[in-house]
Amino acid sequence: MSADSKQPGETTSAQPSPAPREAGAALLDSPPAAPAPQRPSTLQLWLHRTSVFLFVLISAVAGVLLVILPWTPEWTDNYLLLSFPWLRTFVSAGFFRGFCSGLGLLDIWIGFWEALHYHEHN
């Protein structure tokens, strides 16, 4: 057999494969430098501040309502629950009221956590 003979099913590539040294050098090249981050505009900054303030306010109000409301008579004596006695029994159970109050405390904690850890991206 000669070196020029091809076996059936064997294909030749049009371009030679890169040398191992070239492939390794391509992996070690540094990535292209990222552009410098731009400072947010004044409008974007105030929109971010306002959204954080509203998030904290809504979290605190909803949390206080969830802590206090389950222990008031309005929790079970309302128009929506009068039609469903089984749901009224479930909602008036102590564990469900405690669960709702726990969610309220969690909501308050999340709101204040967000307020204390607020920072502006410069």
N, C-alpha and C positions, 0 to 999 in steps of 0.2 A: 504494500500500500504506500501510496505517496502522501506527502504532507498536504497536497492541494486537494485531495479527495474529500468529499463531503458525505457524511452518512445521512440516510433519510431521516427527516424530522429535525435536523440540526439547522439552526439559522445563524446568520452572521449579523453582527450589529454594525450599523453605519459609523458609529463613533466609538473610539476605544474607551474603555472604562477608565475613570480617573485613578491615578496612582494612589496608593494608600496614604502617602505623605500629604497629598493635596486634600483628601477628604478629612484627615485629622486637623489640618490647619483651618479648614472652614468651620469646624466645631469650636475652635479656640478663638475665633474672631469675636470681638466685642460687638454687642448689638448696637444698632444705630441709636444715637443719643436722642432722648425724648425732648420735645420742646419744653421750654420753661413754662411752668403753670402760670396762667394769667390771673390777675387779681379780679375778684368779682366786682361788678359794678355796684354803685350805691343802691340802686333799686333791688338788685339781687340780694344784697346784704340785709336790707330792711325787710324784704319778703321772707328771708330765712329767719330773722329775729321774730317777726310776727307769727310765723308758723310754729316756732318753738314755744312762744308765749301762749298761743291758742291751745297747743297740745297739752301744755302743763295745766292751763286753766280747766280744760275739759276733763282731763284726767283727775284733777283734784275734786271738781264738782261731782263727777260721776262716782268717784270713790267715796266721798262723804255720803252721797245718797245711798249707795249700796251698803254702807256700814250702818246707817241709821234706819232707813226705810223698812227693812225686814222685821224690825221689832215694834213697829207701830200698827195700830188696828187697820189702817188703810191698806196694808199689805194683803190681807185676806178678805176684807169687806169692801170689795170693789165690784163694779158692774161686770167686768170680764170673767171673774171667777164664780159669780153666782150661777152661771149657766152650767158650769162643770164642777160638780161636787167632788169628784175624784181628784181633780187638779188642785182644788182648794185644800183638800186634805194633805196632799203632797207638799204644796207650797207652805203650809202652816207648820210643817214638821220642823223640829229644832235643828236637825242636821242640815236641812236645806237653807234655813235662815243663817246658820253659821257659815255655810259654804258661800252664800252671797256676801256676807260681811267680810269673809276672808278675801274674796275677789275685790271687794272695795278697798281693803287695806293694801292689797297688791297694786291696785290701780293708783292709789295715792303714792305709794313707794316709787312706782315707775315714773310718775309725773315729776316728783321731786328729784329723782335720780337724773332725769333728763335736764332739769333746771340747773342742778349743781355741776353737771358735767358738760355744760354748754361751752363751746369755744368756737371762735370764728376762724375760718380757714383763710390764712393770709398767704 
